[in-house]
Amino acid sequence: MDIDWGTLAGVFGVSLGITVVVVVMFSLGLAAWARAGHEEPAPDTPPDRHQKVAAVTAVLCFAACLAVAAYGIDLIVPV
């Protein structure tokens, strides 16, 4: 049995890279979610543009993490 070390290193590198990207995207999503201020707002202050952009950014970051996780599950689970 012969191990192709170059391919193994490539798989390790891609796995490590994707893991780092997902962790960073999730962290950015949490930071944006906190910046959007999703606690109970004061009744007389409408949400400003920055809060809306932060909320959209958080949703996009979480959606990207979900897409990567769903793709990984799709690769693992046989059809």
All heavy atoms as a GROMACS GRO file, in nm:
protein
  571
    1MET      N    1   0.085  -0.118   0.000
    1MET     CA    2   0.000   0.000   0.000
    1MET      C    3   0.090   0.124   0.000
    1MET      O    4   0.181   0.136   0.081
    1MET     CB    5  -0.089  -0.001   0.124
    1MET     CG    6  -0.183   0.114   0.128
    1MET     SD    7  -0.314   0.095   0.248
    1MET     CE    8  -0.243   0.172   0.389
    2ASP      N    9   0.060   0.214  -0.092
    2ASP     CA   10   0.141   0.334  -0.106
    2ASP      C   11   0.054   0.457  -0.079
    2ASP      O   12  -0.059   0.465  -0.128
    2ASP     CB   13   0.198   0.340  -0.248
    2ASP     CG   14   0.302   0.449  -0.263
    2ASP    OD1   15   0.369   0.481  -0.164
    2ASP    OD2   16   0.314   0.501  -0.376
    3ILE      N   17   0.104   0.549   0.000
    3ILE     CA   18   0.030   0.670   0.034
    3ILE      C   19   0.081   0.785  -0.053
    3ILE      O   20   0.202   0.810  -0.059
    3ILE     CB   21   0.046   0.705   0.183
    3ILE    CG1   22  -0.013   0.594   0.268
    3ILE    CG2   23  -0.018   0.838   0.214
    3ILE    CD1   24   0.009   0.612   0.417
    4ASP      N   25  -0.010   0.853  -0.118
    4ASP     CA   26   0.025   0.972  -0.197
    4ASP      C   27   0.026   1.091  -0.102
    4ASP      O   28  -0.078   1.150  -0.072
    4ASP     CB   29  -0.076   0.991  -0.310
    4ASP     CG   30  -0.037   1.103  -0.404
    4ASP    OD1   31   0.072   1.162  -0.384
    4ASP    OD2   32  -0.114   1.131  -0.497
    5TRP      N   33   0.143   1.125  -0.051
    5TRP     CA   34   0.156   1.227   0.052
    5TRP      C   35   0.117   1.365   0.001
    5TRP      O   36   0.068   1.448   0.078
    5TRP     CB   37   0.297   1.228   0.110
    5TRP     CG   38   0.325   1.103   0.188
    5TRP    CD1   39   0.400   0.997   0.148
    5TRP    CD2   40   0.276   1.072   0.318
    5TRP    NE1   41   0.401   0.901   0.245
    5TRP    CE2   42   0.325   0.943   0.351
    5TRP    CE3   43   0.195   1.137   0.409
    5TRP    CZ2   44   0.297   0.882   0.471
    5TRP    CZ3   45   0.166   1.076   0.530
    5TRP    CH2   46   0.216   0.950   0.560
    6GLY      N   47   0.139   1.391  -0.125
    6GLY     CA   48   0.101   1.520  -0.181
    6GLY      C   49  -0.050   1.541  -0.180
    6GLY      O   50  -0.099   1.648  -0.143
    7THR      N   51  -0.123   1.438  -0.216
    7THR     CA   52  -0.269   1.446  -0.214
    7THR      C   53  -0.320   1.456  -0.072
    7THR      O   54  -0.413   1.534  -0.044
    7THR     CB   55  -0.330   1.323  -0.284
    7THR    OG1   56  -0.278   1.316  -0.417
    7THR    CG2   57  -0.480   1.332  -0.289
    8LEU      N   58  -0.260   1.379   0.018
    8LEU     CA   59  -0.300   1.386   0.159
    8LEU      C   60  -0.276   1.525   0.216
    8LEU      O   61  -0.361   1.579   0.288
    8LEU     CB   62  -0.225   1.280   0.240
    8LEU     CG   63  -0.264   1.268   0.387
    8LEU    CD1   64  -0.410   1.225   0.399
    8LEU    CD2   65  -0.174   1.169   0.457
    9ALA      N   66  -0.163   1.584   0.183
    9ALA     CA   67  -0.134   1.720   0.230
    9ALA      C   68  -0.232   1.820   0.169
    9ALA      O   69  -0.274   1.916   0.235
    9ALA     CB   70   0.010   1.757   0.196
   10GLY      N   71  -0.270   1.800   0.043
   10GLY     CA   72  -0.367   1.888  -0.021
   10GLY      C   73  -0.503   1.881   0.046
   10GLY      O   74  -0.568   1.984   0.068
   11VAL      N   75  -0.547   1.761   0.078
   11VAL     CA   76  -0.675   1.744   0.147
   11VAL      C   77  -0.670   1.808   0.285
   11VAL      O   78  -0.764   1.877   0.327
   11VAL     CB   79  -0.711   1.594   0.158
   11VAL    CG1   80  -0.829   1.572   0.251
   11VAL    CG2   81  -0.744   1.538   0.020
   12PHE      N   82  -0.558   1.791   0.355
   12PHE     CA   83  -0.542   1.853   0.486
   12PHE      C   84  -0.546   2.005   0.475
   12PHE      O   85  -0.612   2.073   0.553
   12PHE     CB   86  -0.411   1.808   0.551
   12PHE     CG   87  -0.384   1.875   0.682
   12PHE    CD1   88  -0.454   1.838   0.796
   12PHE    CD2   89  -0.291   1.977   0.692
   12PHE    CE1   90  -0.431   1.900   0.918
   12PHE    CE2   91  -0.267   2.041   0.812
   12PHE     CZ   92  -0.337   2.001   0.925
   13GLY      N   93  -0.476   2.060   0.376
   13GLY     CA   94  -0.473   2.205   0.357
   13GLY      C   95  -0.609   2.263   0.325
   13GLY      O   96  -0.648   2.366   0.382
   14VAL      N   97  -0.680   2.198   0.236
   14VAL     CA   98  -0.814   2.247   0.201
   14VAL      C   99  -0.908   2.235   0.321
   14VAL      O  100  -0.986   2.327   0.348
   14VAL     CB  101  -0.870   2.170   0.079
   14VAL    CG1  102  -1.016   2.199   0.056
   14VAL    CG2  103  -0.789   2.204  -0.045
   15SER      N  104  -0.901   2.126   0.394
   15SER     CA  105  -0.986   2.110   0.512
   15SER      C  106  -0.956   2.216   0.617
   15SER      O  107  -1.049   2.275   0.675
   15SER     CB  108  -0.966   1.971   0.574
   15SER     OG  109  -0.999   1.871   0.482
   16LEU      N  110  -0.830   2.241   0.640
   16LEU     CA  111  -0.791   2.343   0.737
   16LEU      C  112  -0.837   2.482   0.691
   16LEU      O  113  -0.890   2.561   0.770
   16LEU     CB  114  -0.640   2.342   0.758
   16LEU     CG  115  -0.585   2.436   0.862
   16LEU    CD1  116  -0.638   2.397   1.000
   16LEU    CD2  117  -0.434   2.433   0.860
   17GLY      N  118  -0.820   2.510   0.562
   17GLY     CA  119  -0.862   2.640   0.508
   17GLY      C  120  -1.012   2.662   0.519
   17GLY      O  121  -1.058   2.769   0.561
   18ILE      N  122  -1.090   2.561   0.484
   18ILE     CA  123  -1.236   2.573   0.491
   18ILE      C  124  -1.280   2.589   0.636
   18ILE      O  125  -1.371   2.666   0.667
   18ILE     CB  126  -1.305   2.451   0.425
   18ILE    CG1  127  -1.278   2.452   0.275
   18ILE    CG2  128  -1.453   2.448   0.454
   18ILE    CD1  129  -1.339   2.570   0.201
   19THR      N  130  -1.215   2.516   0.727
   19THR     CA  131  -1.249   2.529   0.868
   19THR      C  132  -1.224   2.670   0.919
   19THR      O  133  -1.308   2.729   0.988
   19THR     CB  134  -1.168   2.428   0.951
   19THR    OG1  135  -1.196   2.296   0.904
   19THR    CG2  136  -1.200   2.438   1.098
   20VAL      N  137  -1.111   2.727   0.881
   20VAL     CA  138  -1.079   2.864   0.924
   20VAL      C  139  -1.180   2.962   0.864
   20VAL      O  140  -1.229   3.053   0.933
   20VAL     CB  141  -0.934   2.900   0.885
   20VAL    CG1  142  -0.908   3.049   0.900
   20VAL    CG2  143  -0.836   2.819   0.967
   21VAL      N  144  -1.214   2.944   0.738
   21VAL     CA  145  -1.311   3.034   0.673
   21VAL      C  146  -1.447   3.027   0.742
   21VAL      O  147  -1.510   3.130   0.768
   21VAL     CB  148  -1.323   3.001   0.523
   21VAL    CG1  149  -1.444   3.070   0.460
   21VAL    CG2  150  -1.197   3.042   0.450
   22VAL      N  151  -1.493   2.907   0.775
   22VAL     CA  152  -1.624   2.893   0.840
   22VAL      C  153  -1.622   2.955   0.980
   22VAL      O  154  -1.717   3.024   1.018
   22VAL     CB  155  -1.667   2.744   0.846
   22VAL    CG1  156  -1.787   2.725   0.936
   22VAL    CG2  157  -1.698   2.694   0.707
   23VAL      N  158  -1.515   2.935   1.054
   23VAL     CA  159  -1.507   2.994   1.189
   23VAL      C  160  -1.504   3.147   1.180
   23VAL      O  161  -1.573   3.216   1.256
   23VAL     CB  162  -1.383   2.940   1.264
   23VAL    CG1  163  -1.356   3.020   1.390
   23VAL    CG2  164  -1.403   2.793   1.297
   24VAL      N  165  -1.430   3.201   1.084
   24VAL     CA  166  -1.424   3.347   1.068
   24VAL      C  167  -1.560   3.400   1.024
   24VAL      O  168  -1.606   3.504   1.076
   24VAL     CB  169  -1.313   3.385   0.969
   24VAL    CG1  170  -1.323   3.530   0.926
   24VAL    CG2  171  -1.177   3.358   1.030
   25MET      N  172  -1.625   3.333   0.931
   25MET     CA  173  -1.757   3.379   0.885
   25MET      C  174  -1.859   3.376   1.000
   25MET      O  175  -1.939   3.468   1.015
   25MET     CB  176  -1.808   3.294   0.769
   25MET     CG  177  -1.733   3.315   0.640
   25MET     SD  178  -1.748   3.482   0.576
   25MET     CE  179  -1.917   3.484   0.529
   26PHE      N  180  -1.856   3.272   1.081
   26PHE     CA  181  -1.949   3.264   1.193
   26PHE      C  182  -1.920   3.373   1.295
   26PHE      O  183  -2.012   3.436   1.348
   26PHE     CB  184  -1.941   3.125   1.259
   26PHE     CG  185  -2.052   3.100   1.356
   26PHE    CD1  186  -2.178   3.065   1.312
   26PHE    CD2  187  -2.031   3.114   1.492
   26PHE    CE1  188  -2.281   3.043   1.401
   26PHE    CE2  189  -2.134   3.093   1.582
   26PHE     CZ  190  -2.259   3.057   1.536
   27SER      N  191  -1.791   3.398   1.320
   27SER     CA  192  -1.754   3.504   1.414
   27SER      C  193  -1.797   3.641   1.362
   27SER      O  194  -1.846   3.725   1.439
   27SER     CB  195  -1.603   3.503   1.437
   27SER     OG  196  -1.564   3.381   1.493
   28LEU      N  197  -1.777   3.665   1.233
   28LEU     CA  198  -1.823   3.791   1.175
   28LEU      C  199  -1.975   3.804   1.182
   28LEU      O  200  -2.029   3.912   1.204
   28LEU     CB  201  -1.776   3.802   1.030
   28LEU     CG  202  -1.627   3.827   1.010
   28LEU    CD1  203  -1.593   3.822   0.860
   28LEU    CD2  204  -1.584   3.957   1.071
   29GLY      N  205  -2.044   3.692   1.163
   29GLY     CA  206  -2.190   3.693   1.174
   29GLY      C  207  -2.235   3.728   1.315
   29GLY      O  208  -2.329   3.806   1.334
   30LEU      N  209  -2.167   3.671   1.416
   30LEU     CA  210  -2.202   3.705   1.554
   30LEU      C  211  -2.174   3.851   1.584
   30LEU      O  212  -2.253   3.919   1.652
   30LEU     CB  213  -2.124   3.617   1.651
   30LEU     CG  214  -2.169   3.472   1.662
   30LEU    CD1  215  -2.077   3.397   1.757
   30LEU    CD2  216  -2.312   3.462   1.707
   31ALA      N  217  -2.061   3.902   1.536
   31ALA     CA  218  -2.027   4.042   1.560
   31ALA      C  219  -2.129   4.134   1.491
   31ALA      O  220  -2.172   4.235   1.549
   31ALA     CB  221  -1.887   4.071   1.510
   32ALA      N  222  -2.166   4.101   1.369
   32ALA     CA  223  -2.265   4.183   1.298
   32ALA      C  224  -2.401   4.175   1.365
   32ALA      O  225  -2.474   4.275   1.374
   32ALA     CB  226  -2.275   4.138   1.152
   33TRP      N  227  -2.436   4.058   1.414
   33TRP     CA  228  -2.565   4.040   1.483
   33TRP      C  229  -2.570   4.125   1.610
   33TRP      O  230  -2.670   4.188   1.640
   33TRP     CB  231  -2.584   3.893   1.518
   33TRP     CG  232  -2.720   3.860   1.570
   33TRP    CD1  233  -2.756   3.844   1.698
   33TRP    CD2  234  -2.839   3.840   1.492
   33TRP    NE1  235  -2.890   3.815   1.706
   33TRP    CE2  236  -2.943   3.811   1.582
   33TRP    CE3  237  -2.866   3.843   1.356
   33TRP    CZ2  238  -3.072   3.785   1.539
   33TRP    CZ3  239  -2.996   3.817   1.314
   33TRP    CH2  240  -3.096   3.789   1.405
   34ALA      N  241  -2.458   4.128   1.682
   34ALA     CA  242  -2.451   4.211   1.803
   34ALA      C  243  -2.456   4.360   1.767
   34ALA      O  244  -2.518   4.440   1.836
   34ALA     CB  245  -2.324   4.180   1.881
   35ARG      N  246  -2.389   4.397   1.659
   35ARG     CA  247  -2.388   4.536   1.617
   35ARG      C  248  -2.525   4.581   1.570
   35ARG      O  249  -2.561   4.698   1.582
   35ARG     CB  250  -2.287   4.558   1.506
   35ARG     CG  251  -2.274   4.702   1.464
   35ARG     CD  252  -2.159   4.719   1.372
   35ARG     NE  253  -2.037   4.683   1.443
   35ARG     CZ  254  -1.929   4.760   1.446
   35ARG    NH1  255  -1.929   4.873   1.381
   35ARG    NH2  256  -1.823   4.723   1.511
   36ALA      N  257  -2.603   4.487   1.517
   36ALA     CA  258  -2.737   4.522   1.470
   36ALA      C  259  -2.829   4.554   1.587
   36ALA      O  260  -2.934   4.615   1.568
   36ALA     CB  261  -2.796   4.408   1.387
   37GLY      N  262  -2.791   4.515   1.707
   37GLY     CA  263  -2.869   4.549   1.826
   37GLY      C  264  -3.002   4.478   1.830
   37GLY      O  265  -3.107   4.540   1.826
   38HIS      N  266  -2.998   4.347   1.840
   38HIS     CA  267  -3.122   4.270   1.839
   38HIS      C  268  -3.180   4.252   1.979
   38HIS      O  269  -3.246   4.154   2.008
   38HIS     CB  270  -3.100   4.134   1.772
   38HIS     CG  271  -3.093   4.146   1.625
   38HIS    ND1  272  -3.204   4.165   1.547
   38HIS    CD2  273  -2.989   4.147   1.539
   38HIS    CE1  274  -3.169   4.174   1.422
   38HIS    NE2  275  -3.038   4.164   1.414
   39GLU      N  276  -3.156   4.349   2.064
   39GLU     CA  277  -3.228   4.350   2.191
   39GLU      C  278  -3.354   4.435   2.173
   39GLU      O  279  -3.381   4.486   2.065
   39GLU     CB  280  -3.140   4.403   2.304
   39GLU     CG  281  -3.103   4.548   2.291
   39GLU     CD  282  -2.975   4.568   2.211
   39GLU    OE1  283  -2.907   4.472   2.178
   39GLU    OE2  284  -2.946   4.684   2.180
   40GLU      N  285  -3.430   4.451   2.276
   40GLU     CA  286  -3.556   4.527   2.267
   40GLU      C  287  -3.524   4.676   2.244
   40GLU      O  288  -3.468   4.742   2.331
   40GLU     CB  289  -3.634   4.509   2.397
   40GLU     CG  290  -3.777   4.558   2.390
   40GLU     CD  291  -3.862   4.479   2.293
   40GLU    OE1  292  -3.838   4.358   2.277
   40GLU    OE2  293  -3.949   4.539   2.231
   41PRO      N  294  -3.559   4.730   2.126
   41PRO     CA  295  -3.528   4.870   2.100
   41PRO      C  296  -3.626   4.963   2.170
   41PRO      O  297  -3.735   4.923   2.210
   41PRO     CB  298  -3.543   4.882   1.948
   41PRO     CG  299  -3.643   4.777   1.914
   41PRO     CD  300  -3.622   4.664   2.014
   42ALA      N  301  -3.584   5.088   2.183
   42ALA     CA  302  -3.674   5.189   2.238
   42ALA      C  303  -3.788   5.211   2.140
   42ALA      O  304  -3.768   5.206   2.018
   42ALA     CB  305  -3.599   5.318   2.263
   43PRO      N  306  -3.910   5.234   2.187
   43PRO     CA  307  -4.024   5.242   2.096
   43PRO      C  308  -4.021   5.363   2.001
   43PRO      O  309  -4.083   5.359   1.896
   43PRO     CB  310  -4.145   5.252   2.189
   43PRO     CG  311  -4.091   5.284   2.323
   43PRO     CD  312  -3.947   5.245   2.326
   44ASP      N  313  -3.949   5.467   2.036
   44ASP     CA  314  -3.953   5.586   1.952
   44ASP      C  315  -3.833   5.598   1.858
   44ASP      O  316  -3.821   5.696   1.786
   44ASP     CB  317  -3.963   5.712   2.038
   44ASP     CG  318  -3.847   5.722   2.136
   44ASP    OD1  319  -3.778   5.620   2.155
   44ASP    OD2  320  -3.827   5.831   2.193
   45THR      N  321  -3.742   5.499   1.857
   45THR     CA  322  -3.626   5.508   1.769
   45THR      C  323  -3.635   5.403   1.660
   45THR      O  324  -3.629   5.283   1.688
   45THR     CB  325  -3.495   5.488   1.848
   45THR    OG1  326  -3.501   5.362   1.912
   45THR    CG2  327  -3.474   5.598   1.950
   46PRO      N  328  -3.649   5.445   1.534
   46PRO     CA  329  -3.651   5.348   1.424
   46PRO      C  330  -3.509   5.295   1.399
   46PRO      O  331  -3.411   5.365   1.426
   46PRO     CB  332  -3.701   5.429   1.305
   46PRO     CG  333  -3.662   5.569   1.337
   46PRO     CD  334  -3.667   5.581   1.486
   47PRO      N  335  -3.498   5.174   1.347
   47PRO     CA  336  -3.365   5.121   1.318
   47PRO      C  337  -3.301   5.202   1.205
   47PRO      O  338  -3.364   5.232   1.104
   47PRO     CB  339  -3.391   4.976   1.276
   47PRO     CG  340  -3.535   4.971   1.240
   47PRO     CD  341  -3.604   5.078   1.318
   48ASP      N  342  -3.174   5.237   1.223
   48ASP     CA  343  -3.108   5.315   1.120
   48ASP      C  344  -3.046   5.223   1.015
   48ASP      O  345  -3.056   5.101   1.023
   48ASP     CB  346  -3.004   5.409   1.181
   48ASP     CG  347  -2.892   5.334   1.250
   48ASP    OD1  348  -2.908   5.214   1.274
   48ASP    OD2  349  -2.789   5.397   1.280
   49ARG      N  350  -2.984   5.284   0.916
   49ARG     CA  351  -2.930   5.209   0.803
   49ARG      C  352  -2.818   5.114   0.847
   49ARG      O  353  -2.808   5.003   0.796
   49ARG     CB  354  -2.877   5.308   0.699
   49ARG     CG  355  -2.832   5.243   0.572
   49ARG     CD  356  -2.808   5.350   0.466
   49ARG     NE  357  -2.792   5.289   0.337
   49ARG     CZ  358  -2.673   5.256   0.286
   49ARG    NH1  359  -2.564   5.278   0.354
   49ARG    NH2  360  -2.666   5.204   0.166
   50HIS      N  361  -2.736   5.156   0.943
   50HIS     CA  362  -2.626   5.072   0.988
   50HIS      C  363  -2.676   4.944   1.055
   50HIS      O  364  -2.616   4.838   1.038
   50HIS     CB  365  -2.536   5.149   1.084
   50HIS     CG  366  -2.468   5.266   1.021
   50HIS    ND1  367  -2.369   5.251   0.927
   50HIS    CD2  368  -2.485   5.400   1.036
   50HIS    CE1  369  -2.327   5.369   0.888
   50HIS    NE2  370  -2.397   5.462   0.952
   51GLN      N  371  -2.784   4.954   1.127
   51GLN     CA  372  -2.840   4.834   1.191
   51GLN      C  373  -2.896   4.738   1.085
   51GLN      O  374  -2.881   4.617   1.098
   51GLN     CB  375  -2.949   4.873   1.289
   51GLN     CG  376  -2.896   4.938   1.415
   51GLN     CD  377  -3.007   4.983   1.507
   51GLN    OE1  378  -3.115   5.020   1.461
   51GLN    NE2  379  -2.981   4.981   1.637
   52LYS      N  380  -2.958   4.793   0.982
   52LYS     CA  381  -3.011   4.707   0.876
   52LYS      C  382  -2.898   4.638   0.800
   52LYS      O  383  -2.907   4.519   0.769
   52LYS     CB  384  -3.097   4.789   0.781
   52LYS     CG  385  -3.226   4.835   0.841
   52LYS     CD  386  -3.306   4.918   0.743
   52LYS     CE  387  -3.432   4.972   0.807
   52LYS     NZ  388  -3.510   5.054   0.716
   53VAL      N  389  -2.793   4.712   0.769
   53VAL     CA  390  -2.679   4.653   0.699
   53VAL      C  391  -2.613   4.547   0.786
   53VAL      O  392  -2.575   4.440   0.736
   53VAL     CB  393  -2.578   4.763   0.659
   53VAL    CG1  394  -2.448   4.702   0.608
   53VAL    CG2  395  -2.638   4.854   0.554
   54ALA      N  396  -2.601   4.572   0.914
   54ALA     CA  397  -2.541   4.474   1.005
   54ALA      C  398  -2.627   4.347   1.012
   54ALA      O  399  -2.573   4.236   1.014
   54ALA     CB  400  -2.523   4.534   1.144
   55ALA      N  401  -2.757   4.364   1.014
   55ALA     CA  402  -2.846   4.247   1.019
   55ALA      C  403  -2.835   4.165   0.891
   55ALA      O  404  -2.829   4.041   0.895
   55ALA     CB  405  -2.990   4.291   1.043
   56VAL      N  406  -2.832   4.232   0.778
   56VAL     CA  407  -2.818   4.161   0.649
   56VAL      C  408  -2.682   4.091   0.642
   56VAL      O  409  -2.673   3.976   0.595
   56VAL     CB  410  -2.838   4.259   0.531
   56VAL    CG1  411  -2.798   4.195   0.400
   56VAL    CG2  412  -2.981   4.306   0.526
   57THR      N  413  -2.577   4.156   0.688
   57THR     CA  414  -2.445   4.095   0.690
   57THR      C  415  -2.443   3.971   0.778
   57THR      O  416  -2.386   3.868   0.740
   57THR     CB  417  -2.341   4.197   0.740
   57THR    OG1  418  -2.343   4.312   0.656
   57THR    CG2  419  -2.202   4.137   0.740
   58ALA      N  420  -2.506   3.979   0.893
   58ALA     CA  421  -2.512   3.863   0.983
   58ALA      C  422  -2.585   3.747   0.918
   58ALA      O  423  -2.538   3.633   0.923
   58ALA     CB  424  -2.580   3.901   1.114
   59VAL      N  425  -2.696   3.776   0.854
   59VAL     CA  426  -2.774   3.669   0.789
   59VAL      C  427  -2.693   3.606   0.676
   59VAL      O  428  -2.692   3.484   0.659
   59VAL     CB  429  -2.909   3.724   0.739
   59VAL    CG1  430  -2.977   3.626   0.648
   59VAL    CG2  431  -2.998   3.759   0.857
   60LEU      N  432  -2.622   3.687   0.598
   60LEU     CA  433  -2.541   3.634   0.489
   60LEU      C  434  -2.425   3.548   0.542
   60LEU      O  435  -2.395   3.443   0.484
   60LEU     CB  436  -2.488   3.747   0.403
   60LEU     CG  437  -2.590   3.818   0.315
   60LEU    CD1  438  -2.526   3.935   0.242
   60LEU    CD2  439  -2.652   3.721   0.216
   61CYS      N  440  -2.363   3.590   0.650
   61CYS     CA  441  -2.256   3.511   0.709
   61CYS      C  442  -2.307   3.377   0.760
   61CYS      O  443  -2.246   3.272   0.736
   61CYS     CB  444  -2.189   3.588   0.822
   61CYS     SG  445  -2.086   3.724   0.768
   62PHE      N  446  -2.420   3.379   0.829
   62PHE     CA  447  -2.477   3.254   0.879
   62PHE      C  448  -2.524   3.165   0.763
   62PHE      O  449  -2.511   3.043   0.770
   62PHE     CB  450  -2.593   3.282   0.974
   62PHE     CG  451  -2.550   3.348   1.102
   62PHE    CD1  452  -2.629   3.444   1.162
   62PHE    CD2  453  -2.431   3.315   1.164
   62PHE    CE1  454  -2.590   3.505   1.280
   62PHE    CE2  455  -2.391   3.375   1.281
   62PHE     CZ  456  -2.471   3.470   1.340
   63ALA      N  457  -2.576   3.225   0.657
   63ALA     CA  458  -2.618   3.146   0.541
   63ALA      C  459  -2.498   3.080   0.473
   63ALA      O  460  -2.507   2.966   0.427
   63ALA     CB  461  -2.694   3.234   0.443
   64ALA      N  462  -2.386   3.152   0.467
   64ALA     CA  463  -2.265   3.093   0.409
   64ALA      C  464  -2.217   2.975   0.492
   64ALA      O  465  -2.178   2.871   0.437
   64ALA     CB  466  -2.156   3.199   0.397
   65CYS      N  467  -2.220   2.988   0.623
   65CYS     CA  468  -2.180   2.876   0.711
   65CYS      C  469  -2.275   2.758   0.692
   65CYS      O  470  -2.230   2.642   0.686
   65CYS     CB  471  -2.181   2.921   0.857
   65CYS     SG  472  -2.053   3.038   0.898
   66LEU      N  473  -2.402   2.786   0.683
   66LEU     CA  474  -2.499   2.678   0.662
   66LEU      C  475  -2.479   2.610   0.527
   66LEU      O  476  -2.489   2.488   0.516
   66LEU     CB  477  -2.641   2.735   0.672
   66LEU     CG  478  -2.755   2.636   0.656
   66LEU    CD1  479  -2.752   2.534   0.769
   66LEU    CD2  480  -2.888   2.708   0.652
   67ALA      N  481  -2.446   2.687   0.425
   67ALA     CA  482  -2.423   2.630   0.292
   67ALA      C  483  -2.302   2.537   0.292
   67ALA      O  484  -2.304   2.428   0.233
   67ALA     CB  485  -2.406   2.741   0.189
   68VAL      N  486  -2.195   2.579   0.360
   68VAL     CA  487  -2.075   2.494   0.368
   68VAL      C  488  -2.106   2.367   0.445
   68VAL      O  489  -2.066   2.257   0.404
   68VAL     CB  490  -1.959   2.573   0.432
   68VAL    CG1  491  -1.842   2.480   0.462
   68VAL    CG2  492  -1.914   2.685   0.340
   69ALA      N  493  -2.178   2.378   0.554
   69ALA     CA  494  -2.214   2.259   0.633
   69ALA      C  495  -2.304   2.165   0.553
   69ALA      O  496  -2.284   2.043   0.554
   69ALA     CB  497  -2.282   2.300   0.762
   70ALA      N  498  -2.400   2.221   0.482
   70ALA     CA  499  -2.491   2.138   0.401
   70ALA      C  500  -2.415   2.068   0.288
   70ALA      O  501  -2.441   1.951   0.258
   70ALA     CB  502  -2.604   2.224   0.345
   71TYR      N  503  -2.321   2.139   0.227
   71TYR     CA  504  -2.240   2.077   0.120
   71TYR      C  505  -2.156   1.964   0.176
   71TYR      O  506  -2.143   1.858   0.114
   71TYR     CB  507  -2.153   2.182   0.053
   71TYR     CG  508  -2.070   2.127  -0.060
   71TYR    CD1  509  -2.131   2.079  -0.175
   71TYR    CD2  510  -1.932   2.121  -0.051
   71TYR    CE1  511  -2.055   2.027  -0.279
   71TYR    CE2  512  -1.856   2.070  -0.154
   71TYR     CZ  513  -1.917   2.023  -0.268
   71TYR     OH  514  -1.842   1.972  -0.368
   72GLY      N  515  -2.097   1.983   0.294
   72GLY     CA  516  -2.019   1.879   0.356
   72GLY      C  517  -2.103   1.755   0.388
   72GLY      O  518  -2.059   1.642   0.366
   73ILE      N  519  -2.223   1.779   0.439
   73ILE     CA  520  -2.312   1.665   0.468
   73ILE      C  521  -2.352   1.596   0.338
   73ILE      O  522  -2.360   1.472   0.332
   73ILE     CB  523  -2.435   1.715   0.548
   73ILE    CG1  524  -2.391   1.755   0.688
   73ILE    CG2  525  -2.544   1.607   0.553
   73ILE    CD1  526  -2.500   1.823   0.768
   74ASP      N  527  -2.375   1.674   0.233
   74ASP     CA  528  -2.410   1.615   0.104
   74ASP      C  529  -2.297   1.528   0.050
   74ASP      O  530  -2.322   1.426  -0.014
   74ASP     CB  531  -2.444   1.726   0.005
   74ASP     CG  532  -2.492   1.672  -0.128
   74ASP    OD1  533  -2.587   1.590  -0.128
   74ASP    OD2  534  -2.434   1.710  -0.232
   75LEU      N  535  -2.173   1.569   0.074
   75LEU     CA  536  -2.060   1.488   0.029
   75LEU      C  537  -2.047   1.358   0.110
   75LEU      O  538  -2.005   1.255   0.056
   75LEU     CB  539  -1.930   1.568   0.043
   75LEU     CG  540  -1.909   1.681  -0.056
   75LEU    CD1  541  -1.780   1.755  -0.021
   75LEU    CD2  542  -1.903   1.629  -0.198
   76ILE      N  543  -2.082   1.363   0.238
   76ILE     CA  544  -2.062   1.248   0.325
   76ILE      C  545  -2.175   1.146   0.312
   76ILE      O  546  -2.152   1.025   0.305
   76ILE     CB  547  -2.047   1.294   0.471
   76ILE    CG1  548  -1.917   1.373   0.486
   76ILE    CG2  549  -2.050   1.176   0.566
   76ILE    CD1  550  -1.903   1.441   0.621
   77VAL      N  551  -2.300   1.194   0.310
   77VAL     CA  552  -2.414   1.104   0.312
   77VAL      C  553  -2.440   1.052   0.170
   77VAL      O  554  -2.461   1.131   0.078
   77VAL     CB  555  -2.539   1.176   0.366
   77VAL    CG1  556  -2.662   1.087   0.358
   77VAL    CG2  557  -2.515   1.224   0.508
   78PRO      N  558  -2.439   0.921   0.153
   78PRO     CA  559  -2.464   0.866   0.019
   78PRO      C  560  -2.611   0.880  -0.018
   78PRO      O  561  -2.700   0.874   0.066
   78PRO     CB  562  -2.424   0.721   0.032
   78PRO     CG  563  -2.438   0.688   0.176
   78PRO     CD  564  -2.410   0.817   0.250
   79VAL      N  565  -2.632   0.895  -0.146
   79VAL     CA  566  -2.770   0.909  -0.196
   79VAL      C  567  -2.826   0.776  -0.238
   79VAL      O  568  -2.765   0.689  -0.282
   79VAL     CB  569  -2.776   1.007  -0.314
   79VAL    CG1  570  -2.916   1.017  -0.370
   79VAL    CG2  571  -2.725   1.141  -0.271
   0.00000   0.00000   0.00000
